[in-house]
Amino acid sequence: MEKHMTGSLEAGDDVVRVRQSTLIGLHREAKNIPLFSNSVNAQRAGGHLSSFRGRGMEFHESRPYQAGDDIRAIDWRVTARSGRTHTKVYREERERPVLLWVDLCRSMFFGTRNCFKSVLASRLAALLAWSSVQHGDRLGGLIFSEQDHFEFRPRSGKSAALNFIRKLTTHSAWDQRDKIVPSGEAGLLALKRLREVARPGSLVVLISDFRFFDDSWRVHLSRLAKHNDVVLLFTHDPLEQALPPAGYYRLTDGHAEIGIDSGNKTSRQEYQQRFDAHRQTLEQLSRQFRLHFIDASTTSDQLEILKTGFGVGSRK
């Protein structure tokens, strides 16, 4: 059940529901997120293990060797045939597929600071969508909840980002979340489908709280990561990480209220340990299958989350 602390959030756009105009406006900030970065910087120790493969390189031509050229790129066949040393010249392949997998299941409609996790996820997805099209990649992906599932074949250009944003902001989950019974099946099915549609060499970003993650996900993630760059973008709220200072708190989902007594020290420790264990599981999975792990709290700046996670400045 999605809840927020009474008085912590005021109901409104971009807090409990994201606006289309907000996501469209993020195109100006997205240019600061280079998805072709050679490496990923860890926000936390052990967070990221490997560098992105990035776009592939395709052979362009052979030309006469020049001082400073990498000797490993010498074209020995042309050199032998012409009697003059030649170097192979490569160019970066364009239009790499970027697939955004966005979780709008009921557990994502929760927040005690700044906004719901679903709003944060939408902003992060929009920034990545704009960055991908601005850097010449093809944008596609999946948006899913317990009720609805949308797929987008990778396409180039501004229209791809605008269509993705339109589907994201008009998804039925924003209006029907109160009627949905939480289930982990939706995420597993969406992950299976992602494996089927992901073309080798894609950059795949999974944006979720991974609330229902279990061993059944492992096989699909490991196979997906064999031929793609896979990013786990873990969204969470501070109240999920640790209970507030000792006291009695009322929480509401807009219909019903419950009370939480955070005064018991043992309960507080066990609560935090459950969250830490969940995050550690995701980090261990990232190390095992060479995924890229990015931590995203609702209290963090969304642009800084991605700039840090994708290693801005690591490639010249």
Backbone bond lengths (Angstrom), bond angles and torsions (degrees), N, CA, C in turn:
res aa  C-N    CA-C-N  psi(-1)  N-CA   C-N-CA  omega(-1)  CA-C   N-CA-C  phi
1 M - - - 1.459 - - 1.523 109.16 -
2 E 1.324 117.01 129.44 1.450 119.16 178.77 1.522 109.87 -79.82
3 K 1.325 116.18 134.26 1.453 121.13 -177.57 1.511 108.57 -140.80
4 H 1.319 117.30 159.30 1.449 120.78 167.67 1.519 108.74 -142.51
5 M 1.303 116.73 154.88 1.451 120.87 -178.12 1.526 109.57 -66.39
6 T 1.300 116.07 134.47 1.445 120.35 178.16 1.521 109.56 -58.81
7 G 1.322 115.44 124.10 1.450 120.41 177.72 1.516 113.90 90.33
8 S 1.337 118.55 -12.02 1.455 120.16 -178.57 1.516 111.77 -80.40
9 L 1.318 116.19 -32.09 1.451 121.19 -179.62 1.516 108.87 -125.50
10 E 1.274 116.93 138.70 1.445 119.35 171.20 1.510 108.06 -100.04
11 A 1.311 116.17 132.52 1.457 120.16 -177.17 1.516 109.23 -60.82
12 G 1.317 116.63 136.13 1.448 119.69 178.74 1.501 111.78 166.40
13 D 1.326 115.64 170.33 1.446 121.21 179.10 1.516 110.48 -63.46
14 D 1.337 115.14 146.91 1.458 124.51 -179.77 1.522 112.83 66.86
15 V 1.326 117.03 9.91 1.462 121.71 172.69 1.525 108.94 -117.49
16 V 1.321 116.41 -58.42 1.460 120.69 176.46 1.526 111.30 -106.68
17 R 1.325 116.35 -11.83 1.465 120.75 177.39 1.522 108.27 -149.51
18 V 1.306 115.88 134.01 1.455 119.69 -176.33 1.524 110.48 -86.99
19 R 1.325 116.16 146.11 1.456 121.23 179.23 1.526 110.60 -95.84
20 Q 1.306 116.00 144.61 1.460 120.83 178.57 1.529 110.37 -62.92
21 S 1.328 117.30 -40.07 1.462 120.33 -179.00 1.529 111.31 -62.92
22 T 1.322 116.50 -34.17 1.468 120.27 178.05 1.516 110.92 -64.38
23 L 1.320 116.58 -45.68 1.468 120.43 -178.59 1.524 111.71 -68.65
24 I 1.307 116.71 -35.73 1.466 119.45 176.84 1.527 109.77 -65.36
25 G 1.338 116.44 -39.30 1.455 120.55 -178.92 1.515 114.38 -66.76
26 L 1.312 117.54 -15.18 1.463 120.42 -179.03 1.524 113.19 -74.10
27 H 1.332 117.92 -5.09 1.463 119.76 -178.44 1.534 111.51 -62.33
28 R 1.329 116.37 -26.24 1.461 119.05 -179.51 1.529 111.41 -70.93
29 E 1.330 116.94 -34.29 1.460 120.79 -179.09 1.518 112.68 -82.32
30 A 1.331 116.82 -23.50 1.464 120.90 -172.06 1.520 113.18 -66.14
31 K 1.332 116.95 -22.30 1.463 118.96 -179.07 1.522 111.71 -64.68
32 N 1.327 117.35 -15.97 1.468 121.67 179.54 1.518 113.16 -87.31
33 I 1.337 116.95 6.54 1.464 121.11 -179.26 1.529 108.51 -117.79
34 P 1.329 118.87 92.47 1.465 120.96 -179.06 1.522 111.53 -81.64
35 L 1.322 117.68 103.32 1.462 120.87 -177.75 1.521 112.77 -71.79
36 F 1.335 117.36 -7.62 1.454 119.06 178.50 1.521 111.85 -93.35
37 S 1.324 116.98 14.45 1.466 121.20 -178.09 1.523 111.53 -54.82
38 N 1.331 115.60 142.30 1.462 120.99 -179.53 1.515 113.17 -72.90
39 S 1.313 116.82 -24.02 1.457 118.50 -176.90 1.508 110.49 -144.09
40 V 1.319 114.16 162.91 1.454 121.09 179.80 1.511 108.36 -118.49
41 N 1.309 116.96 129.61 1.460 120.59 -179.87 1.514 110.51 -91.96
42 A 1.317 116.36 138.34 1.457 120.65 -178.64 1.513 110.67 -79.24
43 Q 1.330 116.42 135.73 1.452 121.12 171.14 1.524 109.91 -82.06
44 R 1.310 115.98 -30.02 1.441 120.79 178.20 1.520 107.75 -130.23
45 A 1.320 116.65 153.29 1.457 120.46 -178.80 1.518 109.87 -56.31
46 G 1.323 116.39 130.29 1.454 120.89 178.19 1.509 113.37 80.56
47 G 1.313 117.68 8.02 1.452 119.90 -175.52 1.506 113.39 -70.88
48 H 1.326 117.01 -48.80 1.455 120.45 -175.84 1.519 109.06 -121.36
49 L 1.310 115.89 138.07 1.448 118.86 -175.50 1.517 113.70 -107.15
50 S 1.308 117.27 -44.29 1.451 119.40 -168.93 1.514 111.06 -122.74
51 S 1.315 115.49 163.34 1.456 120.59 176.94 1.517 109.55 -85.03
52 F 1.335 115.52 157.35 1.453 119.55 175.93 1.520 110.05 -67.21
53 R 1.312 115.30 146.46 1.457 118.63 170.64 1.520 110.06 -65.79
54 G 1.314 114.97 -34.92 1.470 119.16 -177.70 1.517 111.04 72.63
55 R 1.292 115.38 -171.89 1.464 118.81 176.45 1.516 109.14 -68.18
56 G 1.319 115.22 153.18 1.451 119.85 177.41 1.525 111.03 -76.13
57 M 1.320 115.90 169.89 1.455 121.43 177.87 1.520 108.40 -115.75
58 E 1.324 116.22 134.21 1.453 119.80 178.26 1.517 109.83 -117.22
59 F 1.332 116.31 146.56 1.466 121.40 -179.61 1.523 109.90 -66.32
60 H 1.339 114.95 134.03 1.461 119.98 -179.03 1.532 111.38 -108.39
61 E 1.341 116.82 -54.12 1.460 120.18 -178.73 1.518 109.48 -167.54
62 S 1.333 115.22 170.28 1.463 121.69 170.29 1.524 107.56 -111.46
63 R 1.309 115.73 140.20 1.475 120.64 178.75 1.520 108.16 -139.61
64 P 1.318 117.35 162.00 1.471 120.59 179.88 1.525 111.23 -57.69
65 Y 1.306 115.88 141.27 1.462 122.44 -179.41 1.520 110.50 -60.75
66 Q 1.333 116.01 138.77 1.456 122.44 176.97 1.521 109.06 -123.82
67 A 1.315 115.82 150.89 1.459 120.45 179.67 1.525 109.90 -56.08
68 G 1.328 115.47 130.60 1.461 120.33 -179.31 1.512 113.89 100.10
69 D 1.346 118.26 -13.23 1.460 121.20 178.17 1.526 110.28 -66.62
70 D 1.303 116.36 148.99 1.458 122.23 178.83 1.528 108.62 -72.09
71 I 1.320 116.86 122.07 1.464 119.91 -177.57 1.525 111.75 -65.11
72 R 1.356 116.46 -20.76 1.465 119.15 178.37 1.516 111.56 -69.51
73 A 1.334 117.13 -15.23 1.459 120.77 -178.16 1.525 111.80 -97.18
74 I 1.327 118.29 8.41 1.465 120.01 -179.67 1.522 110.25 -63.14
75 D 1.309 115.84 133.42 1.471 122.40 177.66 1.518 107.41 -90.68
76 W 1.315 115.35 97.31 1.458 119.87 -172.78 1.521 112.94 -69.23
77 R 1.305 117.70 -31.81 1.466 120.03 179.42 1.516 111.13 -66.09
78 V 1.328 116.80 -48.42 1.461 120.24 179.78 1.524 110.30 -67.39
79 T 1.348 116.17 -35.95 1.461 120.27 178.23 1.518 110.56 -61.60
80 A 1.338 116.70 -45.32 1.468 120.63 -179.33 1.523 111.47 -66.78
81 R 1.325 115.76 -37.89 1.471 120.03 -176.91 1.530 111.82 -72.14
82 S 1.345 115.88 -38.63 1.461 119.77 -174.55 1.520 113.65 -94.59
83 G 1.341 115.58 -18.84 1.448 118.91 -177.24 1.516 112.95 78.66
84 R 1.309 116.73 8.09 1.464 121.84 -179.98 1.530 108.23 -132.21
85 T 1.318 116.72 136.29 1.463 120.57 -176.15 1.519 110.96 -63.87
86 H 1.326 115.31 128.19 1.462 121.81 177.79 1.534 110.30 -122.44
87 T 1.318 115.60 153.02 1.462 122.74 179.72 1.520 109.88 -118.64
88 K 1.333 115.64 139.93 1.460 119.90 174.35 1.529 109.72 -77.17
89 V 1.314 115.60 137.46 1.462 121.69 178.07 1.518 108.04 -115.17
90 Y 1.322 115.29 128.58 1.457 121.22 -179.59 1.521 109.70 -113.49
91 R 1.300 114.45 157.14 1.459 119.63 173.14 1.529 108.53 -131.66
92 E 1.303 114.06 151.97 1.456 119.88 -177.46 1.520 110.62 -71.40
93 E 1.318 114.99 131.67 1.458 118.92 175.90 1.519 110.03 -65.83
94 R 1.295 116.05 142.56 1.451 121.09 -179.14 1.529 110.31 -101.31
95 E 1.304 113.74 168.91 1.459 121.53 172.93 1.527 113.62 57.38
96 R 1.303 115.67 49.95 1.464 119.04 171.27 1.527 108.14 -68.21
97 P 1.331 119.42 138.47 1.465 120.26 175.45 1.525 111.50 -68.92
98 V 1.316 116.56 132.34 1.462 123.40 172.70 1.521 106.97 -117.30
99 L 1.327 116.70 118.68 1.465 121.83 -177.24 1.526 109.29 -111.55
100 L 1.329 115.81 123.91 1.460 122.13 179.13 1.523 108.92 -106.70
101 W 1.310 116.27 120.79 1.470 124.58 -177.66 1.515 106.38 -108.04
102 V 1.336 117.45 105.71 1.461 121.63 -170.17 1.524 110.40 -113.37
103 D 1.319 115.37 123.40 1.458 123.67 -177.86 1.532 109.94 -90.79
104 L 1.341 115.98 117.44 1.465 121.38 174.25 1.529 109.98 -119.19
105 C 1.338 115.52 33.86 1.459 119.41 175.63 1.536 109.24 -72.28
106 R 1.325 115.30 168.72 1.456 119.55 -168.76 1.526 113.83 -60.90
107 S 1.313 117.90 -33.09 1.461 119.36 -178.96 1.522 112.60 -64.97
108 M 1.332 117.25 -18.32 1.457 121.05 179.03 1.530 112.07 -77.29
109 F 1.323 118.10 -14.34 1.464 121.51 -179.94 1.532 109.29 -93.32
110 F 1.304 113.38 68.28 1.454 122.11 -176.94 1.518 108.23 -145.60
111 G 1.322 117.16 141.28 1.452 118.82 176.71 1.512 112.41 -173.26
112 T 1.331 116.06 143.07 1.454 121.76 173.69 1.523 111.35 -125.59
113 R 1.329 117.43 -11.28 1.457 121.90 179.65 1.531 109.17 -132.90
114 N 1.288 116.46 122.93 1.465 124.52 171.47 1.529 114.38 70.59
115 C 1.328 117.81 -54.44 1.467 119.12 -175.86 1.524 109.91 -166.81
116 F 1.326 115.15 169.61 1.462 120.83 172.84 1.533 109.12 -68.54
117 K 1.314 115.43 156.60 1.468 119.97 175.00 1.522 111.02 -61.69
118 S 1.316 117.38 -33.53 1.464 121.14 178.72 1.522 111.65 -63.65
119 V 1.332 116.82 -35.50 1.469 120.85 177.57 1.527 109.90 -70.35
120 L 1.330 116.85 -43.69 1.465 120.39 176.76 1.525 110.57 -59.92
121 A 1.331 116.50 -45.63 1.463 120.54 179.78 1.520 111.12 -59.79
122 S 1.330 117.06 -40.10 1.459 121.24 -179.82 1.520 111.33 -65.98
123 R 1.328 116.59 -40.72 1.464 119.86 178.38 1.529 111.02 -65.26
124 L 1.326 116.06 -43.66 1.461 120.00 178.46 1.523 110.73 -62.02
125 A 1.330 116.26 -42.92 1.466 120.56 179.47 1.523 111.01 -62.95
126 A 1.332 116.83 -41.30 1.466 120.28 -179.46 1.528 110.83 -65.22
127 L 1.319 117.49 -42.53 1.464 120.35 177.48 1.525 111.24 -60.38
128 L 1.320 116.28 -43.19 1.468 120.04 178.84 1.527 111.36 -67.84
129 A 1.325 116.49 -36.34 1.463 120.36 178.00 1.518 110.79 -63.06
130 W 1.327 116.52 -47.36 1.461 119.87 179.72 1.523 111.41 -65.65
131 S 1.324 116.81 -40.13 1.461 119.48 179.29 1.520 111.40 -62.21
132 S 1.325 116.32 -40.86 1.463 119.83 -177.75 1.528 111.64 -63.57
133 V 1.330 117.12 -44.93 1.467 118.67 -178.13 1.524 110.97 -73.42
134 Q 1.333 117.52 -31.44 1.463 120.27 178.69 1.521 112.08 -69.34
135 H 1.336 116.51 -25.67 1.461 120.26 179.41 1.531 112.40 -99.31
136 G 1.316 116.28 14.28 1.457 119.44 173.51 1.506 115.64 82.83
137 D 1.327 118.38 12.67 1.462 120.83 177.78 1.522 110.15 -88.59
138 R 1.314 115.69 165.44 1.468 121.12 176.55 1.520 108.67 -99.20
139 L 1.316 116.03 129.62 1.464 122.15 -174.89 1.520 111.52 -99.57
140 G 1.330 114.50 131.83 1.460 121.11 173.77 1.518 108.43 -148.45
141 G 1.319 116.11 -174.09 1.450 117.72 176.14 1.502 115.18 156.32
142 L 1.323 114.84 -169.63 1.457 123.23 -179.81 1.523 109.27 -136.07
143 I 1.327 116.08 136.01 1.459 122.97 173.04 1.520 105.98 -122.19
144 F 1.330 117.06 127.10 1.458 117.95 -172.38 1.518 111.89 -143.86
145 S 1.317 114.54 156.70 1.466 123.60 170.88 1.525 106.36 -142.82
146 E 1.330 116.84 -172.17 1.467 119.54 177.22 1.520 111.52 -66.64
147 Q 1.332 117.88 -20.92 1.463 120.63 -175.96 1.516 114.31 -105.52
148 D 1.334 116.92 -44.28 1.466 120.38 -172.59 1.517 111.82 -124.05
149 H 1.323 113.76 152.10 1.458 121.77 -176.81 1.520 107.55 -141.33
150 F 1.335 117.03 120.63 1.466 121.61 177.34 1.522 109.28 -115.49
151 E 1.321 115.74 138.56 1.456 121.28 176.40 1.522 109.45 -120.30
152 F 1.336 115.40 147.50 1.457 121.25 179.05 1.517 108.83 -131.66
153 R 1.307 116.89 122.00 1.458 120.20 175.20 1.523 108.18 -72.83
154 P 1.334 117.48 141.40 1.469 119.92 -178.24 1.522 112.23 -57.92
155 R 1.331 115.06 128.35 1.462 121.56 178.83 1.519 109.39 -139.14
156 S 1.310 115.32 156.76 1.450 121.14 -178.34 1.524 110.92 -94.72
157 G 1.317 114.81 159.92 1.449 120.22 169.08 1.517 115.35 93.82
158 K 1.320 112.94 168.05 1.461 121.82 -177.33 1.518 112.28 -59.09
159 S 1.338 116.27 -34.28 1.461 119.68 -177.93 1.520 111.78 -62.89
160 A 1.337 117.32 -30.18 1.466 120.89 178.79 1.530 109.98 -65.57
161 A 1.340 117.14 -43.41 1.459 120.87 178.83 1.519 111.14 -66.92
162 L 1.327 117.27 -41.71 1.461 120.82 -179.04 1.531 111.08 -65.33
163 N 1.330 117.07 -39.14 1.462 120.48 178.45 1.524 110.49 -66.97
164 F 1.319 116.34 -40.77 1.462 120.70 178.42 1.525 110.42 -61.68
165 I 1.316 116.68 -44.62 1.462 121.49 -179.57 1.526 110.95 -65.69
166 R 1.298 116.66 -40.21 1.470 120.12 179.37 1.525 110.49 -61.57
167 K 1.323 116.98 -45.61 1.458 120.60 179.27 1.527 111.36 -66.22
168 L 1.321 115.54 -35.30 1.467 120.32 -179.13 1.526 110.96 -66.32
169 T 1.315 117.18 -43.37 1.469 120.57 -175.37 1.524 113.38 -82.89
170 T 1.317 117.54 -16.99 1.473 120.13 179.61 1.519 112.31 -106.68
171 H 1.315 117.50 8.04 1.465 121.01 179.18 1.527 109.48 -59.10
172 S 1.307 115.96 143.22 1.464 121.46 -176.21 1.526 113.32 -62.77
173 A 1.328 117.57 -20.79 1.463 120.29 -177.53 1.527 111.93 -60.53
174 W 1.319 117.93 -30.51 1.467 120.31 -179.27 1.530 111.96 -65.18
175 D 1.331 116.68 -29.64 1.457 120.67 -176.79 1.524 113.21 -102.65
176 Q 1.339 117.37 -22.22 1.457 120.26 -171.58 1.521 113.53 -113.21
177 R 1.331 118.41 11.46 1.461 119.66 -174.04 1.522 112.47 -61.61
178 D 1.349 116.92 -29.74 1.465 119.39 -179.74 1.528 112.10 -69.50
179 K 1.325 116.77 -18.89 1.461 121.12 -176.79 1.530 112.34 -97.50
180 I 1.321 116.19 -2.96 1.458 120.31 -173.64 1.523 110.98 -94.38
181 V 1.316 115.95 136.67 1.461 122.00 174.13 1.524 107.96 -91.36
182 P 1.335 118.42 120.00 1.469 120.92 -178.39 1.526 111.57 -55.70
183 S 1.329 115.14 137.54 1.465 120.77 -178.72 1.516 109.45 -155.64
184 G 1.325 116.17 143.62 1.454 120.34 177.40 1.511 113.36 -85.68
185 E 1.321 116.94 -6.95 1.463 120.45 -176.67 1.519 112.12 -65.27
186 A 1.340 117.17 -36.28 1.465 120.51 -176.98 1.522 111.56 -61.45
187 G 1.335 116.60 -44.04 1.448 119.98 -179.88 1.515 112.51 -65.42
188 L 1.318 117.21 -40.26 1.459 120.92 179.57 1.519 111.09 -65.91
189 L 1.321 116.90 -42.81 1.466 120.40 178.56 1.525 111.02 -64.32
190 A 1.334 115.99 -40.45 1.462 119.62 179.39 1.529 110.99 -66.80
191 L 1.325 116.98 -34.20 1.458 120.61 177.76 1.524 111.05 -69.46
192 K 1.318 116.38 -40.72 1.467 119.87 176.46 1.520 110.58 -60.52
193 R 1.324 115.73 -43.73 1.464 120.00 179.96 1.531 111.29 -65.17
194 L 1.320 116.55 -37.33 1.456 120.47 178.15 1.520 111.00 -60.45
195 R 1.318 116.62 -40.86 1.467 120.51 177.15 1.514 111.65 -59.13
196 E 1.325 116.57 -35.61 1.456 121.29 -176.61 1.523 112.38 -73.26
197 V 1.324 116.76 -31.50 1.469 119.58 -173.18 1.522 113.07 -101.11
198 A 1.336 118.44 -14.61 1.461 120.78 -176.69 1.519 110.61 -73.20
199 R 1.311 115.93 122.91 1.456 122.07 178.03 1.527 108.86 -83.92
200 P 1.345 119.01 138.22 1.465 120.61 178.97 1.525 111.37 -52.59
201 G 1.321 115.96 137.57 1.453 120.67 -178.58 1.509 113.96 94.59
202 S 1.325 117.00 2.93 1.462 121.00 -178.93 1.526 111.21 -79.88
203 L 1.325 114.68 156.64 1.454 121.47 166.86 1.519 106.01 -98.77
204 V 1.326 116.86 119.19 1.467 122.52 -175.68 1.530 108.41 -116.04
205 V 1.330 116.58 122.51 1.458 121.47 -179.42 1.520 108.91 -117.04
206 L 1.338 116.15 118.84 1.457 122.16 177.93 1.523 108.67 -100.44
207 I 1.335 117.08 117.74 1.457 122.42 -176.93 1.522 108.17 -111.39
208 S 1.333 116.86 112.58 1.456 120.20 -171.83 1.521 109.90 -168.01
209 D 1.329 115.99 166.31 1.468 119.98 167.84 1.528 110.50 -90.48
210 F 1.346 116.59 -5.65 1.464 122.69 177.99 1.525 110.77 51.41
211 R 1.310 115.47 37.41 1.462 121.16 -176.06 1.533 112.03 -60.19
212 F 1.321 116.46 -37.15 1.462 119.61 -175.57 1.528 112.42 -103.34
213 F 1.322 115.91 20.36 1.456 119.79 178.69 1.530 110.42 -61.36
214 D 1.344 115.58 134.47 1.466 120.53 174.25 1.526 108.23 -150.58
215 D 1.315 116.73 -172.90 1.464 121.04 -174.79 1.522 113.10 -62.30
216 S 1.321 117.57 -24.18 1.467 119.54 -179.59 1.530 111.77 -67.16
217 W 1.328 117.25 -18.46 1.467 120.75 178.06 1.533 112.07 -79.90
218 R 1.325 116.25 -25.58 1.461 120.52 -170.01 1.527 113.49 -59.63
219 V 1.315 116.27 -44.95 1.459 119.81 -177.54 1.521 110.65 -60.32
220 H 1.319 116.53 -43.82 1.463 119.68 -177.40 1.523 111.52 -68.56
221 L 1.323 117.74 -39.10 1.459 120.56 178.72 1.528 111.25 -67.53
222 S 1.324 116.87 -40.82 1.466 119.46 -179.14 1.524 111.05 -65.06
223 R 1.318 117.27 -40.46 1.473 120.19 179.27 1.521 111.40 -71.66
224 L 1.312 115.95 -35.72 1.461 119.88 178.27 1.522 110.30 -64.91
225 A 1.328 116.75 -36.89 1.462 121.50 -176.01 1.523 113.11 -77.68
226 K 1.324 118.68 -13.41 1.460 120.70 -178.04 1.518 112.22 -63.19
227 H 1.324 116.78 -35.68 1.460 120.15 -174.81 1.524 113.16 -125.13
228 N 1.327 116.71 11.48 1.459 120.39 -178.36 1.523 110.37 -140.58
229 D 1.328 115.75 159.76 1.456 120.94 167.84 1.518 107.01 -85.80
230 V 1.326 117.37 122.68 1.462 121.76 -176.43 1.524 109.36 -119.07
231 V 1.326 115.75 129.33 1.454 122.62 179.46 1.523 109.27 -115.31
232 L 1.329 116.88 128.64 1.458 121.70 171.22 1.528 107.06 -98.65
233 L 1.316 117.53 111.08 1.454 122.32 -179.87 1.528 106.83 -103.45
234 F 1.313 114.67 98.22 1.462 123.09 -170.15 1.532 110.40 -87.43
235 T 1.335 116.68 110.08 1.462 121.85 179.71 1.528 110.34 -96.34
236 H 1.328 115.62 138.81 1.463 119.45 179.12 1.522 109.96 -157.51
237 D 1.325 114.98 166.36 1.456 123.83 -179.46 1.529 108.81 -115.36
238 P 1.345 118.35 148.48 1.476 119.90 -178.41 1.522 114.09 -55.67
239 L 1.335 118.68 -33.68 1.454 120.18 -179.24 1.523 111.84 -68.59
240 E 1.322 117.82 -22.66 1.457 120.82 175.76 1.524 110.79 -75.89
241 Q 1.310 116.48 -25.80 1.456 121.24 -177.94 1.524 112.12 -83.58
242 A 1.318 116.33 -39.60 1.464 119.80 -178.28 1.523 109.54 -156.04
243 L 1.310 115.08 143.75 1.461 119.64 176.14 1.528 110.27 -69.16
244 P 1.325 117.86 154.09 1.468 121.00 178.70 1.522 110.57 -69.87
245 P 1.333 117.69 172.69 1.477 120.90 178.56 1.524 111.69 -52.19
246 A 1.318 115.04 154.73 1.462 121.49 -175.76 1.524 111.39 -49.65
247 G 1.333 114.87 129.58 1.452 120.47 -178.69 1.513 110.28 163.94
248 Y 1.308 115.26 -178.16 1.461 121.00 178.96 1.528 108.00 -110.89
249 Y 1.340 116.65 127.43 1.456 121.59 -175.29 1.528 110.00 -125.40
250 R 1.311 115.06 141.68 1.461 121.28 173.97 1.513 109.30 -100.56
251 L 1.317 116.16 136.18 1.453 122.33 176.89 1.525 108.50 -123.95
252 T 1.331 115.44 150.17 1.455 119.95 -179.24 1.520 111.11 -143.42
253 D 1.305 115.41 151.22 1.459 121.44 171.90 1.521 110.24 -106.92
254 G 1.316 116.39 13.63 1.453 121.17 -178.82 1.509 113.08 95.35
255 H 1.332 116.35 -12.10 1.462 121.20 -179.57 1.526 111.28 -123.93
256 A 1.312 115.49 -47.84 1.456 120.47 -177.78 1.524 109.44 -124.19
257 E 1.312 116.02 160.60 1.451 121.68 178.89 1.526 110.29 -124.23
258 I 1.337 115.18 148.59 1.452 120.50 172.02 1.531 106.87 -133.61
259 G 1.316 116.58 161.93 1.452 121.12 178.34 1.510 111.09 -114.96
260 I 1.323 116.22 145.02 1.462 122.32 177.30 1.519 108.50 -124.27
261 D 1.325 115.13 126.97 1.459 120.97 175.35 1.525 107.20 -103.58
262 S 1.329 116.95 108.93 1.467 121.02 -174.63 1.527 112.26 -98.46
263 G 1.320 117.03 20.69 1.458 120.34 -175.47 1.511 114.92 -82.52
264 N 1.350 117.83 -17.16 1.460 121.04 -177.31 1.533 109.86 -81.23
265 K 1.325 117.43 116.93 1.460 122.11 -175.91 1.521 111.84 -62.90
266 T 1.327 116.90 -41.71 1.465 120.24 -179.81 1.518 111.02 -63.14
267 S 1.314 116.65 -43.84 1.465 120.59 178.78 1.519 111.21 -62.65
268 R 1.320 116.11 -38.65 1.466 120.13 179.31 1.527 110.45 -63.49
269 Q 1.316 116.73 -42.90 1.460 120.77 -179.94 1.520 111.39 -65.38
270 E 1.336 116.76 -44.48 1.454 120.64 179.86 1.527 110.96 -63.58
271 Y 1.322 116.18 -38.10 1.460 121.62 179.31 1.534 110.29 -61.23
272 Q 1.333 116.02 -48.34 1.459 119.78 -179.51 1.524 111.14 -67.62
273 Q 1.301 117.55 -36.16 1.465 120.59 179.61 1.522 111.69 -63.40
274 R 1.336 117.15 -35.44 1.474 119.99 178.01 1.520 110.86 -63.58
275 F 1.329 116.01 -43.16 1.463 118.75 178.29 1.530 110.89 -65.77
276 D 1.322 116.91 -45.49 1.461 120.68 -179.59 1.529 110.89 -60.10
277 A 1.327 116.71 -38.66 1.459 120.32 179.20 1.525 110.78 -65.63
278 H 1.324 116.34 -38.93 1.470 120.77 178.60 1.525 110.29 -63.20
279 R 1.322 116.65 -47.53 1.466 119.65 -179.65 1.527 111.03 -65.83
280 Q 1.324 117.05 -40.45 1.456 120.05 179.44 1.529 111.74 -63.17
281 T 1.333 116.02 -35.47 1.466 119.60 176.92 1.523 110.83 -61.33
282 L 1.335 116.35 -43.55 1.462 120.52 178.70 1.523 111.38 -65.93
283 E 1.321 117.15 -39.36 1.460 120.37 178.99 1.524 111.59 -68.08
284 Q 1.320 117.16 -40.20 1.462 120.58 177.68 1.519 110.95 -64.70
285 L 1.326 115.94 -39.08 1.460 120.48 176.71 1.530 110.01 -62.30
286 S 1.324 116.11 -40.16 1.463 120.29 179.14 1.520 110.80 -63.12
287 R 1.309 117.49 -41.29 1.462 120.06 177.57 1.522 111.35 -66.43
288 Q 1.312 116.24 -40.72 1.459 120.36 -176.54 1.517 112.64 -65.56
289 F 1.335 116.84 -42.94 1.467 120.76 -174.58 1.523 113.09 -108.22
290 R 1.339 116.23 11.13 1.465 121.79 178.30 1.527 111.45 57.32
291 L 1.315 114.30 48.18 1.455 121.23 171.98 1.528 107.48 -91.13
292 H 1.317 115.85 171.06 1.462 121.27 178.19 1.530 107.72 -112.44
293 F 1.316 116.14 123.73 1.461 121.40 -175.21 1.521 109.96 -106.58
294 I 1.344 116.45 126.88 1.458 122.09 177.43 1.524 108.21 -126.65
295 D 1.317 115.57 127.04 1.455 123.09 -178.26 1.527 109.15 -91.53
296 A 1.339 117.65 128.58 1.469 121.46 -176.00 1.522 110.31 -134.37
297 S 1.325 115.90 105.50 1.457 121.35 177.05 1.524 109.97 -95.49
298 T 1.318 116.32 152.08 1.465 120.31 176.77 1.526 111.65 -65.97
299 T 1.323 117.78 -13.56 1.462 120.71 177.98 1.526 112.42 -89.09
300 S 1.323 117.33 -7.94 1.461 121.09 -176.63 1.522 111.32 -92.82
301 D 1.308 115.81 156.29 1.456 121.36 175.59 1.528 108.94 -75.54
302 Q 1.342 115.82 126.91 1.463 118.96 -173.18 1.530 112.76 -63.53
303 L 1.332 117.03 -36.49 1.459 119.51 179.77 1.522 110.81 -67.63
304 E 1.340 116.66 -41.94 1.457 120.06 179.76 1.522 111.44 -66.84
305 I 1.338 117.00 -34.32 1.464 120.40 176.12 1.524 110.35 -55.11
306 L 1.326 116.32 -47.67 1.460 120.53 -175.61 1.529 112.24 -78.35
307 K 1.310 117.20 -36.91 1.466 119.39 178.27 1.523 110.20 -62.97
308 T 1.329 116.49 -42.29 1.471 120.13 178.73 1.529 110.24 -70.20
309 G 1.310 115.95 -45.67 1.461 120.47 -176.16 1.511 113.39 -64.84
310 F 1.343 117.69 -35.92 1.458 121.05 -178.47 1.520 112.41 -96.44
311 G 1.339 116.75 9.53 1.470 119.62 169.52 1.507 114.54 66.94
312 V 1.318 118.73 52.87 1.447 120.98 178.00 1.523 109.94 -59.35
313 G 1.319 115.46 134.70 1.450 120.23 177.52 1.516 113.66 91.68
314 S 1.351 116.18 -2.26 1.461 118.49 -177.87 1.513 112.63 -82.68
315 R 1.318 116.69 -14.82 1.456 119.73 -179.70 1.516 109.21 -126.30
316 K 1.317 116.14 134.12 1.456 120.79 -179.79 1.526 109.00 -105.32
